[in-house]
Amino acid sequence: MKKVKVTQIRSGIGRTRKQKDTLTALGFKRMNQSLEIELSPAVAGMVDKVKHLLKVEEI
């Protein structure tokens, strides 16, 4: 599977509980944190749900 670098660029404050839970499930704990994630179909769906809060770059 391909890997992507995902960075949280916007805050979860003021977002719905589902969006906050999705950020937590992806592993984000703070702003401007970057993670390298294997892009499985489940993870791709999670990233798509909060794409307005994230920056995604292919590695």
OpenMM code with the backbone's topology and positions (N, CA, C; nanometers):
from openmm import Vec3, app, unit

residues = "MET LYS LYS VAL LYS VAL THR GLN ILE ARG SER GLY ILE GLY ARG THR ARG LYS GLN LYS ASP THR LEU THR ALA LEU GLY PHE LYS ARG MET ASN GLN SER LEU GLU ILE GLU LEU SER PRO ALA VAL ALA GLY MET VAL ASP LYS VAL LYS HIS LEU LEU LYS VAL GLU GLU ILE".split()
positions = [
    Vec3(0.0835, -0.1186, 0.0000),
    Vec3(0.0000, 0.0000, 0.0000),
    Vec3(0.0872, 0.1239, 0.0000),
    Vec3(0.0309, 0.2333, -0.0472),
    Vec3(0.1120, 0.3542, -0.0519),
    Vec3(0.1024, 0.4302, 0.0798),
    Vec3(0.2070, 0.5038, 0.1089),
    Vec3(0.2134, 0.5831, 0.2309),
    Vec3(0.1886, 0.7290, 0.1965),
    Vec3(0.1261, 0.7977, 0.2898),
    Vec3(0.1031, 0.9407, 0.2751),
    Vec3(0.1478, 1.0115, 0.4026),
    Vec3(0.1872, 1.1363, 0.3859),
    Vec3(0.2203, 1.2203, 0.5006),
    Vec3(0.1004, 1.3118, 0.5233),
    Vec3(0.0427, 1.3031, 0.6417),
    Vec3(-0.0773, 1.3793, 0.6743),
    Vec3(-0.0426, 1.4757, 0.7871),
    Vec3(-0.0770, 1.6040, 0.7680),
    Vec3(-0.0492, 1.7084, 0.8664),
    Vec3(-0.1796, 1.7757, 0.9048),
    Vec3(-0.2019, 1.7912, 1.0357),
    Vec3(-0.3211, 1.8628, 1.0816),
    Vec3(-0.2930, 2.0116, 1.0724),
    Vec3(-0.3701, 2.0826, 0.9893),
    Vec3(-0.3459, 2.2254, 0.9686),
    Vec3(-0.4550, 2.3126, 1.0304),
    Vec3(-0.5675, 2.2517, 1.0702),
    Vec3(-0.6751, 2.3276, 1.1332),
    Vec3(-0.7172, 2.2567, 1.2606),
    Vec3(-0.7697, 2.3317, 1.3539),
    Vec3(-0.8049, 2.2810, 1.4854),
    Vec3(-0.9361, 2.2014, 1.4830),
    Vec3(-0.9488, 2.1114, 1.5783),
    Vec3(-1.0723, 2.0359, 1.5965),
    Vec3(-1.1725, 2.1086, 1.6841),
    Vec3(-1.1316, 2.2227, 1.7407),
    Vec3(-1.2222, 2.2997, 1.8268),
    Vec3(-1.3386, 2.3509, 1.7433),
    Vec3(-1.4585, 2.3320, 1.7938),
    Vec3(-1.5784, 2.3779, 1.7242),
    Vec3(-1.6286, 2.2804, 1.6197),
    Vec3(-1.5658, 2.1651, 1.6083),
    Vec3(-1.6081, 2.0625, 1.5115),
    Vec3(-1.6993, 1.9630, 1.5814),
    Vec3(-1.7648, 1.8800, 1.5040),
    Vec3(-1.8547, 1.7802, 1.5621),
    Vec3(-1.7750, 1.6732, 1.6354),
    Vec3(-1.8413, 1.6014, 1.7238),
    Vec3(-1.7773, 1.4954, 1.8014),
    Vec3(-1.7196, 1.3890, 1.7083),
    Vec3(-1.7909, 1.3561, 1.5995),
    Vec3(-1.7418, 1.2555, 1.5048),
    Vec3(-1.6096, 1.2985, 1.4414),
    Vec3(-1.5982, 1.4265, 1.4051),
    Vec3(-1.4751, 1.4753, 1.3441),
    Vec3(-1.3605, 1.4741, 1.4440),
    Vec3(-1.3873, 1.5120, 1.5685),
    Vec3(-1.2841, 1.5080, 1.6717),
    Vec3(-1.2382, 1.3644, 1.6963),
    Vec3(-1.3337, 1.2709, 1.7013),
    Vec3(-1.3001, 1.1304, 1.7224),
    Vec3(-1.2193, 1.0742, 1.6058),
    Vec3(-1.2486, 1.1193, 1.4849),
    Vec3(-1.1743, 1.0742, 1.3675),
    Vec3(-1.0299, 1.1221, 1.3738),
    Vec3(-1.0087, 1.2468, 1.4138),
    Vec3(-0.8720, 1.2980, 1.4291),
    Vec3(-0.7956, 1.2165, 1.5336),
    Vec3(-0.8608, 1.1854, 1.6436),
    Vec3(-0.7972, 1.1062, 1.7490),
    Vec3(-0.7657, 0.9654, 1.6995),
    Vec3(-0.8573, 0.9056, 1.6261),
    Vec3(-0.8370, 0.7706, 1.5741),
    Vec3(-0.7218, 0.7663, 1.4735),
    Vec3(-0.7017, 0.8742, 1.4009),
    Vec3(-0.5891, 0.8809, 1.3074),
    Vec3(-0.4571, 0.8981, 1.3813),
    Vec3(-0.4620, 0.9458, 1.5066),
    Vec3(-0.3408, 0.9585, 1.5863),
    Vec3(-0.2969, 1.1009, 1.6123),
    Vec3(-0.3785, 1.1985, 1.5766),
    Vec3(-0.3412, 1.3386, 1.5977),
    Vec3(-0.3681, 1.3804, 1.7409),
    Vec3(-0.2709, 1.4544, 1.7982),
    Vec3(-0.2844, 1.5033, 1.9343),
    Vec3(-0.2745, 1.6551, 1.9421),
    Vec3(-0.2152, 1.7178, 1.8396),
    Vec3(-0.1971, 1.8634, 1.8422),
    Vec3(-0.1877, 1.9175, 1.6991),
    Vec3(-0.1969, 2.0499, 1.6917),
    Vec3(-0.1882, 2.1189, 1.5635),
    Vec3(-0.0495, 2.1038, 1.5033),
    Vec3(-0.0410, 2.1073, 1.3724),
    Vec3(0.0828, 2.1000, 1.2955),
    Vec3(0.1599, 1.9704, 1.3159),
    Vec3(0.0939, 1.8696, 1.3690),
    Vec3(0.1563, 1.7387, 1.3849),
    Vec3(0.1476, 1.6651, 1.2528),
    Vec3(0.2567, 1.5982, 1.2134),
    Vec3(0.2594, 1.5216, 1.0892),
    Vec3(0.2728, 1.3735, 1.1209),
    Vec3(0.2018, 1.2920, 1.0452),
    Vec3(0.2078, 1.1469, 1.0597),
    Vec3(0.2269, 1.0842, 0.9232),
    Vec3(0.3034, 0.9747, 0.9182),
    Vec3(0.3142, 0.8960, 0.7958),
    Vec3(0.2233, 0.7757, 0.8134),
    Vec3(0.1258, 0.7618, 0.7247),
    Vec3(0.0215, 0.6611, 0.7394),
    Vec3(0.0146, 0.5738, 0.6153),
    Vec3(-0.0004, 0.4417, 0.6369),
    Vec3(-0.0295, 0.3489, 0.5270),
    Vec3(-0.1741, 0.3741, 0.4845),
    Vec3(-0.1977, 0.3940, 0.3573),
    Vec3(-0.3286, 0.4327, 0.3085),
    Vec3(-0.4114, 0.3107, 0.2704),
    Vec3(-0.4798, 0.2515, 0.3685),
    Vec3(-0.5731, 0.1423, 0.3434),
    Vec3(-0.7097, 0.2050, 0.3115),
    Vec3(-0.8045, 0.1286, 0.2606),
    Vec3(-0.9368, 0.1858, 0.2314),
    Vec3(-1.0044, 0.2471, 0.3541),
    Vec3(-0.9892, 0.1847, 0.4700),
    Vec3(-1.0509, 0.2378, 0.5919),
    Vec3(-0.9885, 0.3713, 0.6305),
    Vec3(-0.8567, 0.3794, 0.6261),
    Vec3(-0.7864, 0.5035, 0.6623),
    Vec3(-0.8158, 0.6115, 0.5590),
    Vec3(-0.8238, 0.5745, 0.4325),
    Vec3(-0.8554, 0.6724, 0.3273),
    Vec3(-0.9926, 0.7343, 0.3511),
    Vec3(-1.0877, 0.6551, 0.3968),
    Vec3(-1.2208, 0.7069, 0.4283),
    Vec3(-1.2180, 0.8026, 0.5457),
    Vec3(-1.1372, 0.7703, 0.6466),
    Vec3(-1.1255, 0.8582, 0.7626),
    Vec3(-1.0618, 0.9912, 0.7242),
    Vec3(-0.9576, 0.9848, 0.6432),
    Vec3(-0.8907, 1.1072, 0.5972),
    Vec3(-0.9875, 1.1911, 0.5145),
    Vec3(-1.0684, 1.1274, 0.4323),
    Vec3(-1.1637, 1.1994, 0.3482),
    Vec3(-1.2684, 1.2733, 0.4316),
    Vec3(-1.3074, 1.2166, 0.5461),
    Vec3(-1.4089, 1.2790, 0.6312),
    Vec3(-1.3601, 1.4081, 0.6968),
    Vec3(-1.2292, 1.4189, 0.7194),
    Vec3(-1.1744, 1.5386, 0.7846),
    Vec3(-1.0707, 1.6073, 0.6961),
    Vec3(-1.0845, 1.5939, 0.5646),
    Vec3(-0.9854, 1.6492, 0.4725),
    Vec3(-0.9760, 1.8014, 0.4809),
    Vec3(-1.0811, 1.8684, 0.5288),
    Vec3(-1.0768, 2.0126, 0.5431),
    Vec3(-0.9890, 2.0571, 0.6612),
    Vec3(-0.9495, 1.9625, 0.7465),
    Vec3(-0.8627, 1.9924, 0.8606),
    Vec3(-0.7190, 1.9468, 0.8378),
    Vec3(-0.6950, 1.8758, 0.7268),
    Vec3(-0.5663, 1.8116, 0.7048),
    Vec3(-0.5023, 1.8557, 0.5733),
    Vec3(-0.3701, 1.8377, 0.5660),
    Vec3(-0.2959, 1.8500, 0.4398),
    Vec3(-0.2369, 1.7133, 0.4133),
    Vec3(-0.2613, 1.6584, 0.2936),
    Vec3(-0.2173, 1.5239, 0.2591),
    Vec3(-0.1143, 1.5314, 0.1466),
    Vec3(0.0006, 1.4663, 0.1666),
    Vec3(0.1063, 1.4633, 0.0661),
    Vec3(0.1464, 1.3180, 0.0425),
    Vec3(0.1619, 1.2801, -0.0841),
    Vec3(0.2096, 1.1456, -0.1147),
    Vec3(0.3595, 1.1378, -0.0911),
    Vec3(0.4044, 1.0229, -0.0451),
    Vec3(0.5476, 1.0021, -0.0214),
    Vec3(0.6030, 0.9182, -0.1330),
] * unit.nanometer
topology = app.Topology()
chain = topology.addChain("A")
for resn in residues:
    res = topology.addResidue(resn, chain)
    for name in ("N", "CA", "C"):
        topology.addAtom(name, app.Element.getBySymbol(name[0]), res)
